Amino acid sequence: MPTLLYYPLVRPPREVLHQALLYWDDIASVVPEDTTVYDNAVSNELEELRVRGLYHPIVVGSELTTPLNDGIQSDILVAELRQLAAGPRRPQFSVLDGFLFRTKVGYFLEREIVDLGLGRRIGASTLRYRQGRSLAVSREVQLLVIGALAQEVASTTTTRAYTPYTDHQSAHDTSVRTMRPGMGVGAWRVELGRLLPTPAPGTLTSEVLAFRERYTAERERLMGATQTLLSDLSRDWEHPADVLLRLQMELTQAREDYQSAARSNRMAWVSRSISVTVGVAAAAAGALVFPELGWVAGIAGSIGFNIATREVRPMYRAWNGHPFSYLHHVDRELTQ
């Protein structure tokens, strides 16, 4: 299973952390290179998980990835920033809006953001960090840059398979939208919330880890079946009903086995909305036609799937990397 790559912040909320420990191999987030900033950004809990091999901090500029400094991705991002700068101007940026660690974006983008008037450098007295290590920017700029960075990590890193995952709607929309005309691809949006329940608020991470270890087979089977469904939808995008019918038995059995394991445990569980954007083949760009899919949702209604009837357009090279991008909502309902 791939690694959940949380963004736009370094530290994921507790429910996202638990989601990752149950349904992914591990969790990662992009961290600043400066060790002083790292110590402030990464919690003790994440550091303990790192020691256990379950959390992977990604340092931009390390052997894993490089800053968004050159190439087509950088050109597209700069074009988007320039378009943003051409709109209504804000006279001041503060850390109450948003900030970027400069080591995440690299010198080129840092200079571009400052020159465009979209941000300003923060001194040591502002955030107790080293002089000039951060940029104060608007929330929109922060989400635009970090969303692009998450997609870049997922699509270019070869040492590990990353799945971008966020709990910010605007960050998700920014990272999957087309940034240049004619460079987008069609996509399905699949709702997985009821299929992948999460421990209720207040559950200790130690309890989640104990469940993870005790029921490894059940959780890996459920996530494996889910990954197969999403992969098949990205390839066989013209026939979603056939994909659902083909995998319905495996998904239903995997879900029942997992629910049985959950019932035997004393933890309380909740269902949260989890929307997955599934990029389809490049050949589908501009050609994806959506029928009325209410009957398709009915086929898999017992396991909680709904396929959107509107087109989504992820970034232009989504089909070359991992085709999935997850959005976590806080909607919840008790499942037991």
MOUR-V702041 format. One record per backbone hydrogen bond with DSSP energy under -1.0 kcal/mol. CO is the residue of the C=O (numbers start at 1). NH is the residue of the N-H. E is the energy in kcal/mol with one decimal. If there is no record, write none. Layout:
[[CO | NH | E] [CO | NH | E]]
//
This chain:
[[2 | 25 | -1.4] [3 | 163 | -2.8] [4 | 28 | -2.7] [5 | 165 | -2.4] [13 | 17 | -2.2] [14 | 18 | -2.4] [15 | 19 | -1.9] [16 | 20 | -2.2] [17 | 21 | -2.1] [18 | 22 | -1.5] [19 | 23 | -2.3] [20 | 24 | -1.8] [26 | 4 | -2.3] [27 | 56 | -2.4] [28 | 6 | -2.7] [29 | 58 | -2.8] [34 | 38 | -2.5] [35 | 39 | -2.2] [36 | 40 | -1.2] [37 | 41 | -1.9] [38 | 42 | -2.6] [43 | 47 | -2.1] [44 | 48 | -2.2] [45 | 49 | -2.0] [46 | 50 | -2.3] [47 | 51 | -1.9] [48 | 52 | -1.3] [49 | 54 | -3.1] [50 | 53 | -1.4] [54 | 27 | -2.4] [56 | 29 | -1.0] [58 | 31 | -2.8] [59 | 62 | -2.1] [67 | 69 | -2.4] [71 | 75 | -1.9] [72 | 76 | -2.5] [73 | 77 | -2.2] [74 | 78 | -2.8] [75 | 79 | -2.2] [76 | 80 | -2.0] [77 | 81 | -2.4] [78 | 82 | -2.7] [79 | 83 | -1.9] [80 | 84 | -2.1] [81 | 85 | -2.5] [82 | 86 | -1.3] [84 | 87 | -1.3] [94 | 97 | -2.0] [94 | 98 | -1.2] [98 | 137 | -2.6] [100 | 135 | -2.5] [101 | 104 | -2.0] [102 | 106 | -2.0] [106 | 110 | -2.0] [107 | 111 | -2.7] [108 | 112 | -2.1] [109 | 113 | -2.7] [110 | 114 | -2.2] [111 | 115 | -3.0] [112 | 116 | -2.1] [113 | 118 | -2.4] [114 | 117 | -1.4] [120 | 136 | -3.3] [123 | 126 | -1.4] [124 | 128 | -1.2] [130 | 133 | -1.8] [133 | 102 | -2.3] [134 | 122 | -2.6] [135 | 100 | -2.4] [136 | 120 | -2.0] [138 | 142 | -2.3] [139 | 143 | -2.4] [140 | 144 | -2.1] [141 | 145 | -2.5] [142 | 146 | -2.5] [143 | 147 | -2.1] [144 | 148 | -1.7] [145 | 149 | -2.2] [146 | 150 | -2.4] [147 | 151 | -1.9] [148 | 152 | -2.1] [149 | 153 | -2.5] [150 | 154 | -2.3] [151 | 155 | -2.0] [152 | 156 | -1.7] [153 | 157 | -1.9] [161 | 3 | -3.5] [163 | 5 | -2.8] [164 | 326 | -2.8] [165 | 7 | -1.6] [166 | 328 | -3.3] [168 | 172 | -2.3] [169 | 173 | -2.7] [170 | 174 | -2.1] [171 | 175 | -2.1] [172 | 176 | -1.6] [173 | 177 | -1.1] [180 | 183 | -1.9] [186 | 280 | -2.2] [188 | 278 | -3.3] [189 | 308 | -2.0] [190 | 276 | -3.3] [192 | 196 | -1.5] [198 | 270 | -3.1] [200 | 203 | -1.7] [204 | 208 | -1.6] [205 | 209 | -2.5] [206 | 210 | -1.9] [207 | 211 | -2.2] [208 | 212 | -2.6] [209 | 213 | -2.1] [210 | 214 | -2.1] [211 | 215 | -2.6] [215 | 219 | -2.1] [216 | 220 | -2.4] [217 | 221 | -2.0] [218 | 222 | -2.0] [219 | 223 | -2.4] [220 | 224 | -2.3] [221 | 225 | -2.3] [222 | 226 | -2.1] [223 | 227 | -2.7] [224 | 228 | -2.1] [225 | 229 | -2.1] [226 | 230 | -2.3] [227 | 231 | -2.5] [228 | 232 | -2.7] [229 | 233 | -2.2] [230 | 234 | -1.7] [231 | 235 | -1.4] [232 | 236 | -3.5] [236 | 239 | -1.7] [239 | 243 | -1.6] [240 | 244 | -2.3] [241 | 245 | -2.4] [242 | 246 | -2.3] [243 | 247 | -1.5] [244 | 248 | -1.1] [247 | 251 | -2.7] [248 | 252 | -2.8] [249 | 253 | -2.4] [250 | 254 | -2.4] [251 | 255 | -2.4] [252 | 256 | -2.3] [253 | 257 | -2.4] [254 | 258 | -2.0] [255 | 259 | -2.6] [256 | 260 | -2.1] [257 | 261 | -1.8] [258 | 262 | -2.4] [259 | 263 | -2.5] [260 | 264 | -1.4] [262 | 265 | -1.1] [268 | 200 | -2.9] [269 | 335 | -2.0] [270 | 198 | -3.0] [273 | 329 | -3.1] [274 | 192 | -3.3] [275 | 327 | -2.7] [276 | 190 | -2.9] [277 | 325 | -1.3] [278 | 188 | -2.1] [281 | 284 | -1.9] [282 | 285 | -1.8] [284 | 287 | -2.7] [293 | 297 | -2.0] [294 | 298 | -1.6] [295 | 299 | -1.3] [296 | 300 | -1.2] [300 | 303 | -1.8] [300 | 305 | -1.3] [301 | 304 | -1.0] [306 | 191 | -1.5] [315 | 318 | -1.8] [317 | 320 | -1.5] [323 | 279 | -2.7] [325 | 277 | -2.7] [326 | 166 | -1.8] [327 | 275 | -2.5] [333 | 271 | -2.4]]
//
